Amino acid sequence: MVSCMMRQSDEKHILGTASTEILLWSSRRDLIAVSNSSGEVFLRRLSWSKVWKLPKTGDGSKVTAIVWRPDSVVLAVGYSSGDVVLVDVETGEMVHTFNPCGVSVTALSWENSSASLHEEAGNFLLPELLPQPSKVNASKLDAGSASESDKGLKSEELLSLLWIGLKNGLVYGYAFGMFPCCLLKLSEMSGGNDAVGAVRSICPNGDHSQLSLLADLRAGRSEVLLITVDTPLITHCLNELYSLGVLYRQITGLMDCLITAQKALQEAWEDALVDLESKMVRYENNDGQSSLSVDLMELLMFGHAGIKLEKFLVTDLTDKGLKRIGQAVELSYSNMQKLLIKHIVCANYQLSDYLTQLCGLAKQEDRFSCLGIQVNLCLAAYQAAGSFTAKTAELQQVIDGSLKYLKTFFRWLYVTILRLSDEPIPPELASSTQQDVRFIANFLAKDFETEGQVRLDRIGQYLRNEPLTFVASSKTRPWDMLAEACPTIANIQDSDLFQPRPERSLAQEFAHLEHQVKASFEAIPAAVGQTASLSFMTNLTLDCPPDSLDKIKITSRSISQTNGRCNLIGLTNSAAPSSGFYLFEFASEERKNLTRAAFFSFRRCNHLPPGEYRVNDMQFYNNEILSVLLSNEENSGSVFLQLSLALLQLFASAVLGNINLRSVDVNSFIEASSFRIFNDFHATALGLSSSRKVAAIFSSPKRKVRIFDMEVEEEEDVEDEDQDIEDVSDLSHGM
C-alpha cells in the first residue's frame, strides 16, 4: 500500500521575469540546485535560502542539464554552448570546465560503480600521489597552500562516471567527471537510415556494463528512440580506468598550474621595462645616422656626451627616474625567478613524474592496450615535458644574465647622469673597474638593440608563442653545457629526452607539451566506444510536434530487484499536459535481453474529484514509488499522486520491437491515501528527494513554490500564512 502523507513546511513567492527550468535535490544533503531561463544556477537549502549563485555565461547560453556527483560534493552543469562546468558545492567555485565537441548538452547522469575495485589496482598505480604545488596568487607570489577548491575533485573511493548526452546523438563518458574514457556514436551503432538526434535521458546500471538511453530521431517525425547499449569493456577495466583517471586528474591539475603560472610570468615581465624602453625609443640623434647604443658606446669609451644625449639623460631620463625604473626592474625579475622556481619548475617536475607513471602503465599492454593507450605517445609526452624543463632552465639563465647586465648598466648610467648634473656621487658608486667597462660595452654591442629597436632584455621573446629572435649561445644553454661536460651522454638511448629546440620559446615548448599530453589520452574514448554494442532498440511515436520533443517529461532510475538490476525510464506522451505516461523497464544481468513497457492513462478516477486529468510532471521518488503531478481540466486544482512501481511493473508487457504498447488505466492503482489534492494551487513542476523526505512543488506560472515534508506520521492541514517575499535583486534572475 502506497500512502501520501505530506505536510507543507514552507511557501515562497518568486519575483522577476526569469522562470524556473530545472530543479534537482541532492541525494545526501538538504540542498537543491535550481536553474532559470536566464542561464543562472542557484544552490538553495531546504528552507529555500540561497547558498550561492553561478552567474550566466557571457555568450548567453542556457542551462540544459544539471546532475549531482554521487557524493554531492560536486555539481555538474551542462549548457547549450556545449560547456560542462563542475562546481564545488562548498564554495560555488568552478573547479573544472570542458567542452566535449561544441554541441549543446542535452542530458547528464553521474553514477558510482557498485563494484568495488580490486586490491591489485595498487600494483600498477605506482607511487602515491604527490601534493599539488601551491597556486599562483596574483597579489602575492609567495602563495601558500593549494586552493580549497581543489578538494572538490578529490577523495573518490569508487570509480564514478559522468555521462554526457549531446544534441548530435553522441554520448561521452568521463571518469571522475574529468577523464574522457568513452565515446558512443548512436547513429553508427543503430545502423539505420535515420540519424539519431538529441539524447534526452541516460540511465546507467550499477556496474556500468549497460546504458539505457532515450534519444530523438532526426527524421522530422515525432518519434523517440529507446535503446540499451552494452559497455563490457568498462566493466572489465574498472581498475585500469580508475588508475588512468587518477593520473589524468593530477596531470590536468598540473597543466592548469603551469598555464596560470605562465600568465603570471607574462604579467610580471610586461611592466618591467616598458617605461624605460618607451623613453629610449623616442631618442633620435641629430645626424639621423647613429643610434642610442652608438652614442652610449661613445660616452662609455671617451667620457663625452653629445648635446642630444646629455639632454636626454638629464632631462628625460633623470637620476630619480632611472633609480625608480631600476628598482621596478629588479623587483619584476625577482618575481619572475620566484614564479619559475616555486611554481613552474615544481609543477613540471611533478608532471614529469606522473608522465613516467603513465608510460609505465602503457607498457603493461595486457591491461591497457585495449583502452587505446600507446607507449610511443606517452613517451613523446614525457620527452616534451623534459624539453620544457630544459627550456625553463635556459630562461632562468637568461633572467640571471639580463639582471646582471641591467644592474651594471643602470649603475653606470646613474653615475653618468649625476656627473652631467653636477650632483655628488655616492662613494660606493664612484669607482668602476675595467671589467665593468668591458661588461657594459658587451651589453651595448650585443644585447641593447634588436633590429634597430631598443630591447633591454631577452626575456619577453621566451613568453611569446613564436620562434626566438635572439637564440642563446650553446655555451650558455644548460643542456648543451651538460652534454659538453659529459660526452658520454650522447650515447644514452633517447638522448634527446631533455633537448629543447634552440629556436623555440618557452611558450612554444609548452604548447608542444599540451599537444603531446592530449594525444596520450586522445584515443581512449573511441577505443572504449568501439567495443560497445546495441542490445535493444525501439521507436516510440509521441503526440507532439517534432520541435517540442525537448519539452516532454522524462525520469529515469536504476534499481535493484531480487532477480537482478533494472533501469526504469518514464516519459509522457506529449509536450503539453499529457493524458498518460510510458514506463519502460530495461532488465540486466539474468534478464539482460528482456524489455517490458506499458502506457498508463488517466481517465476519470473514482477517488478523485470528477474531471479529465492530465500529467504535468513525474519523477521517481525512490525505488518503490513513482510520483505524478496531475491537473484537472475542469478546475484549477492539482493532484500529487504516489504510485507503486511494483504494481506498474506487473502490467508491463514484453517489448520485442516497434509495436503498439499495452494501454493500462491507472484508476485501479489509485487509493484514497495515495494522493494529495491542492484546490488553490495549480502545480506544474516538482522536485523530490527521498533521502531528505522532501518535495518542492511549483505553481503554474512558476511564481510560487511550496516545500513539503514527506512521510510524516500524521498529515496536518495547517498552512503557514506567512509567505516570505525574497529580494527582487536576488530572484528576479534567480528563477
SVG drawing of the C-alpha trace seen along z (x, -y; Angstrom):
<svg xmlns="http://www.w3.org/2000/svg" viewBox="-17 -71 107 86">
<polyline fill="none" stroke="black" stroke-width="0.4" points="0.0,0.0 1.3,-3.4 0.5,-6.4 0.9,-10.1 1.4,-11.6 2.9,-15.0 2.8,-18.3 3.6,-21.7 6.6,-23.3 7.2,-26.5 6.0,-28.6 7.9,-31.2 6.9,-33.8 9.2,-34.3 9.5,-37.7 11.1,-38.7 10.9,-37.7 13.2,-34.6 11.3,-31.3 12.5,-28.2 13.5,-25.4 15.4,-22.7 15.4,-21.8 17.3,-18.9 17.6,-17.8 20.8,-16.4 20.6,-12.8 22.8,-13.4 22.3,-17.0 19.4,-19.4 20.4,-21.3 18.6,-21.8 20.1,-23.1 17.8,-25.4 18.4,-26.9 16.4,-29.6 15.7,-30.8 18.4,-33.5 21.1,-30.8 21.9,-31.2 22.2,-28.4 21.3,-28.8 22.1,-26.4 19.4,-26.6 18.9,-24.9 15.8,-23.1 14.5,-26.4 15.0,-27.9 17.7,-30.3 20.4,-30.9 23.8,-29.3 25.5,-30.7 24.7,-31.7 26.5,-30.6 26.2,-33.6 25.1,-33.1 27.9,-32.7 28.8,-35.6 27.7,-34.0 24.1,-33.8 23.9,-30.1 21.1,-28.4 21.4,-25.7 20.2,-22.5 21.1,-19.8 22.2,-19.5 23.4,-16.5 25.0,-15.9 28.1,-13.8 27.0,-10.7 28.6,-12.1 27.0,-15.5 30.4,-17.3 30.4,-18.5 27.6,-19.8 27.9,-19.4 26.1,-21.9 25.6,-21.5 25.0,-24.4 23.5,-24.9 27.0,-26.0 28.4,-22.6 30.3,-23.6 30.2,-21.4 31.1,-23.1 32.0,-21.2 31.2,-23.4 32.5,-22.9 29.3,-22.7 31.0,-24.2 32.4,-27.3 30.4,-27.7 33.7,-28.0 34.1,-26.4 36.8,-23.8 36.8,-22.4 35.3,-23.4 35.4,-21.4 33.5,-21.2 33.3,-17.7 32.7,-18.8 31.0,-22.2 27.5,-20.8 24.6,-21.5 24.5,-19.3 21.0,-17.7 21.4,-15.1 23.7,-14.4 24.0,-11.4 26.6,-10.7 26.8,-7.3 29.2,-5.4 30.2,-1.9 28.6,0.6 31.5,3.0 34.5,2.3 37.9,2.0 40.3,4.9 43.3,4.6 45.5,5.4 44.8,1.9 47.6,0.6 50.1,2.9 50.1,0.7 49.1,-2.7 52.8,-3.0 53.8,-5.6 51.4,-7.6 50.2,-10.9 52.3,-14.0 50.9,-17.1 49.9,-19.7 52.2,-22.8 50.9,-26.0 48.6,-28.1 49.8,-31.4 48.2,-34.3 48.3,-37.4 48.6,-39.7 51.1,-37.6 53.6,-35.4 54.6,-33.6 51.2,-31.9 50.5,-29.4 48.8,-26.1 46.7,-25.0 43.3,-26.5 40.5,-24.9 38.5,-24.4 40.8,-21.5 39.2,-19.3 36.0,-19.2 37.6,-16.7 39.4,-14.5 38.8,-11.6 36.6,-9.4 36.9,-5.8 34.8,-4.4 35.1,-5.0 32.4,-7.4 31.4,-8.1 29.8,-11.3 27.7,-10.5 27.0,-13.4 24.4,-13.3 24.7,-15.8 22.3,-17.2 24.0,-15.4 23.5,-11.9 26.9,-11.5 27.3,-10.2 30.6,-10.8 31.7,-9.1 34.1,-11.0 35.7,-9.1 35.6,-11.3 33.9,-13.9 37.2,-14.9 38.8,-12.0 37.3,-11.2 37.1,-7.5 34.2,-6.6 32.5,-7.9 29.3,-6.3 28.1,-7.3 24.5,-6.3 23.8,-7.0 26.6,-4.5 25.5,-1.9 21.8,-2.0 22.8,-1.1 19.6,-2.6 18.9,-5.2 17.6,-7.7 20.3,-9.6 19.9,-9.8 19.3,-13.3 19.4,-14.8 20.0,-12.4 17.2,-13.1 18.0,-10.7 20.9,-8.5 20.4,-5.8 23.5,-3.6 23.1,-0.4 25.2,0.2 28.4,1.7 28.5,-0.5 28.0,2.5 24.9,1.1 23.2,-2.2 19.5,-2.8 19.1,-5.8 16.3,-7.9 17.0,-10.0 15.3,-11.9 15.2,-10.8 16.4,-13.4 13.8,-12.4 11.5,-15.3 9.0,-13.0 7.6,-13.0 9.5,-9.9 11.9,-9.0 14.3,-6.1 14.8,-3.9 17.9,-1.8 20.2,0.1 23.9,0.1 26.2,2.7 29.7,1.5 31.5,4.6 35.0,3.1 34.2,0.5 33.2,3.2 36.2,5.4 38.6,2.5 37.3,0.6 40.7,0.8 42.6,-0.4 40.2,-3.2 40.4,-4.2 44.2,-4.4 44.2,-6.3 41.5,-8.6 43.6,-9.4 46.7,-10.2 44.7,-12.2 43.2,-14.3 46.7,-15.0 48.2,-15.8 45.3,-18.1 45.6,-19.9 49.4,-20.4 48.8,-21.7 46.4,-24.2 49.0,-25.3 51.5,-25.8 49.1,-27.8 48.3,-30.1 52.0,-30.5 52.9,-31.4 50.2,-34.1 51.6,-35.5 55.1,-35.3 53.9,-37.3 52.3,-39.9 55.4,-40.2 57.5,-40.9 55.2,-43.2 55.7,-46.2 59.4,-45.7 61.0,-47.9 58.0,-49.5 58.7,-52.9 62.4,-53.0 62.1,-51.4 59.3,-53.9 61.6,-56.8 64.6,-55.3 62.6,-54.6 61.8,-58.3 65.5,-59.2 66.8,-60.4 70.3,-61.6 70.6,-64.9 72.5,-63.5 69.9,-60.7 72.6,-58.1 73.9,-56.9 71.7,-55.3 71.3,-55.5 73.6,-52.4 76.3,-54.1 76.1,-57.3 76.1,-55.5 79.2,-53.5 81.0,-56.7 80.1,-58.0 81.5,-54.9 84.7,-54.9 85.5,-58.6 83.5,-60.0 81.9,-62.6 78.1,-63.0 76.7,-64.9 74.2,-67.7 71.2,-65.5 72.4,-62.6 73.1,-64.9 69.7,-66.5 68.1,-63.0 69.9,-61.7 69.5,-64.7 66.0,-66.0 64.1,-63.0 65.5,-60.1 66.7,-61.8 68.6,-60.2 65.4,-59.7 63.5,-58.2 66.3,-55.8 66.5,-54.8 62.8,-54.1 62.9,-52.1 65.9,-50.1 64.1,-49.1 61.0,-48.1 63.0,-46.0 64.8,-44.3 61.5,-43.5 60.0,-42.3 62.9,-40.0 62.9,-38.7 59.2,-37.8 59.8,-36.0 62.5,-33.9 60.1,-33.0 57.5,-32.0 59.9,-29.8 61.4,-28.1 58.4,-27.8 55.6,-27.2 56.7,-26.3 59.7,-24.1 57.9,-22.4 54.8,-21.7 56.7,-20.5 58.8,-18.1 55.7,-16.5 54.2,-16.4 57.2,-14.5 56.8,-12.1 53.2,-11.4 54.0,-11.0 56.6,-8.5 53.9,-6.5 51.7,-6.8 54.5,-5.4 54.8,-2.5 51.1,-1.8 51.2,-1.9 53.9,0.7 51.6,3.2 49.9,4.0 47.9,6.9 46.0,4.5 46.0,1.1 46.4,1.7 42.7,2.4 42.0,-1.0 43.9,-2.7 46.9,-3.7 50.1,-3.8 53.6,-3.7 55.1,-5.9 52.6,-8.7 53.2,-8.6 56.9,-8.7 56.5,-11.6 54.6,-13.5 57.4,-12.7 60.0,-13.9 58.0,-17.1 58.0,-17.7 61.7,-17.2 62.2,-19.7 60.0,-22.2 62.2,-21.6 65.4,-22.3 63.9,-25.5 62.8,-26.6 66.4,-26.2 67.5,-28.2 65.1,-31.0 66.5,-31.1 70.0,-31.6 68.7,-34.4 67.0,-36.1 70.1,-35.9 72.3,-37.2 69.8,-40.0 69.6,-41.1 73.4,-41.2 73.8,-43.2 71.0,-45.7 72.2,-46.3 75.7,-47.1 74.3,-49.2 71.9,-51.1 74.7,-51.8 77.0,-53.3 74.1,-55.3 73.1,-56.6 76.6,-57.8 76.9,-59.4 73.6,-61.3 74.9,-62.6 78.1,-63.8 76.3,-65.6 74.0,-67.2 77.0,-68.2 75.5,-66.2 77.6,-64.5 78.3,-60.8 78.0,-58.3 81.4,-56.9 80.2,-53.3 79.4,-54.2 82.3,-56.4 84.8,-53.7 84.3,-51.2 86.7,-48.5 87.9,-47.8 85.9,-44.6 82.7,-46.7 83.5,-48.7 84.0,-45.6 80.8,-44.2 78.8,-47.3 80.4,-47.6 79.5,-44.0 75.9,-44.7 75.6,-47.7 77.1,-45.9 75.1,-42.7 72.0,-43.0 70.9,-46.6 69.2,-46.7 67.3,-44.2 66.7,-45.1 67.2,-48.8 64.7,-48.8 65.8,-49.2 65.3,-45.9 66.9,-45.9 66.4,-42.2 65.9,-38.8 63.1,-37.5 60.0,-38.6 60.7,-36.5 60.5,-33.4 57.0,-34.2 55.6,-34.6 54.3,-31.6 56.7,-32.3 60.4,-31.4 63.1,-33.2 64.5,-36.3 67.7,-36.0 68.9,-32.4 71.1,-31.9 74.6,-30.6 75.1,-26.9 77.8,-27.8 75.2,-29.2 72.4,-26.7 72.3,-24.4 71.7,-21.2 74.5,-21.9 76.8,-22.7 76.0,-19.3 76.5,-17.5 79.8,-19.2 80.9,-18.3 79.7,-14.7 80.4,-13.5 79.1,-10.0 75.6,-11.4 75.3,-11.4 75.4,-7.6 72.4,-7.3 69.3,-5.9 66.7,-8.7 69.5,-11.2 67.1,-14.0 64.9,-13.4 65.6,-16.8 66.8,-18.5 64.8,-21.6 64.9,-23.1 67.2,-26.1 64.9,-28.4 61.8,-27.5 60.4,-29.8 59.1,-28.7 55.5,-29.2 56.2,-27.1 57.6,-24.3 54.5,-24.4 52.2,-24.4 54.0,-21.3 53.7,-19.7 50.0,-20.4 49.6,-18.7 51.5,-15.6 49.7,-15.2 46.3,-15.5 47.5,-13.0 48.4,-10.5 44.8,-10.2 43.0,-11.1 42.4,-7.5 40.9,-6.2 37.2,-7.3 36.9,-5.9 38.7,-2.7 36.3,-2.0 33.3,-3.1 34.1,-0.8 33.7,2.2 30.1,1.2 27.2,2.9 23.5,2.2 21.3,4.9 17.8,3.3 16.2,0.6 12.6,-0.5 10.9,-3.6 8.1,-5.3 5.7,-7.9 4.6,-10.7 1.7,-13.1 3.6,-16.3 5.3,-18.3 8.9,-17.3 10.3,-20.6 8.7,-20.1 10.3,-16.8 12.6,-18.6 9.6,-19.6 8.4,-16.0 8.8,-15.0 11.4,-12.2 12.5,-10.5 14.9,-7.5 16.2,-5.3 18.3,-2.2 17.0,0.1 18.0,3.4 15.5,6.3 15.5,9.8 16.3,11.2 18.8,8.5 19.1,4.9 16.9,3.0 16.7,-0.5 13.3,-2.3 12.5,-5.2 9.3,-7.0 8.1,-9.6 5.0,-11.5 3.5,-11.1 3.2,-14.8 5.0,-18.1 1.7,-19.6 0.0,-18.2 -0.3,-14.5 -3.1,-12.0 -0.7,-9.5 2.9,-8.2 5.0,-5.4 7.1,-3.2 9.9,-1.2 11.8,1.5 15.2,2.5 16.4,5.6 20.0,6.5 22.1,9.4 19.9,12.6 17.1,10.9 19.5,9.0 17.6,9.1 14.2,8.5 12.5,5.2 9.0,4.5 6.8,1.5 3.2,0.2 1.3,-3.1 -0.6,-4.2 -3.5,-6.6 -5.5,-8.8 -9.3,-9.0 -12.0,-9.7 -10.8,-8.4 -13.2,-7.1 -11.2,-8.5 -10.6,-11.9 -12.9,-14.8 -14.7,-14.4 -12.8,-15.7 -10.3,-14.8 -6.8,-14.5 -3.5,-15.3 0.1,-14.6 2.1,-17.8 5.2,-16.2 6.5,-12.9 9.6,-11.7 10.8,-8.6 10.5,-9.2 12.5,-6.1 13.0,-2.5 9.3,-1.7 7.3,-4.8 6.6,-6.9 5.3,-10.4 3.0,-12.1 1.7,-15.6 -1.8,-15.8 -4.0,-18.7 -7.8,-18.7 -9.0,-20.4 -12.3,-21.3 -10.8,-23.4 -7.6,-25.0 -6.7,-22.4 -3.9,-19.8 -3.2,-16.4 0.0,-14.9 -0.1,-11.2 2.1,-8.3 2.1,-5.1 3.6,-1.7 6.3,-0.7 5.7,2.9 2.1,2.7 3.0,0.7 5.7,3.3 3.1,6.1 1.1,4.6 4.1,4.0 4.4,6.5 7.5,7.6 8.6,5.4 10.2,7.2 10.3,4.4 8.4,1.4 5.0,2.5 2.0,0.9 2.3,0.8 -0.4,2.1 -2.6,-0.7 -3.5,-0.4 -5.9,-2.6 -4.3,-3.9 -7.7,-4.2 -7.3,-0.8 -4.0,-1.8 -5.3,-4.9 -6.2,-4.6 -7.7,-7.1 -4.4,-7.6 -2.1,-7.7 -2.8,-11.3 -3.0,-14.9 -5.3,-17.5 -4.4,-21.1 -7.6,-23.1 -6.0,-26.5 -2.7,-25.6 -2.2,-24.8 1.0,-22.8 3.1,-22.2 6.6,-21.0 8.1,-19.1 11.4,-18.2 11.8,-15.2 14.3,-13.9 13.6,-10.6 16.7,-10.7 15.7,-14.1 12.0,-13.2 11.1,-16.5 9.3,-17.7 9.3,-21.1 6.2,-21.8 5.9,-24.9 2.7,-26.7 1.6,-27.2 3.4,-30.4 6.3,-29.2 6.0,-32.2 5.3,-30.2 7.0,-27.2 5.7,-25.1 8.0,-22.9 6.6,-19.7 7.8,-17.2 7.2,-13.7 6.4,-10.5 5.1,-12.3 3.3,-10.2 0.1,-12.2 -1.0,-14.7 -1.6,-18.2 -3.7,-20.6 -2.0,-23.6 -0.8,-26.1 1.7,-28.8 0.2,-32.2 3.5,-34.0 4.9,-33.9 8.5,-35.0 9.0,-37.5 12.6,-37.3 14.6,-40.2 13.9,-41.2 17.6,-41.6 18.1,-38.0 15.2,-36.2 14.4,-38.4 17.1,-36.5 17.1,-33.5 14.0,-31.8"/>
</svg>
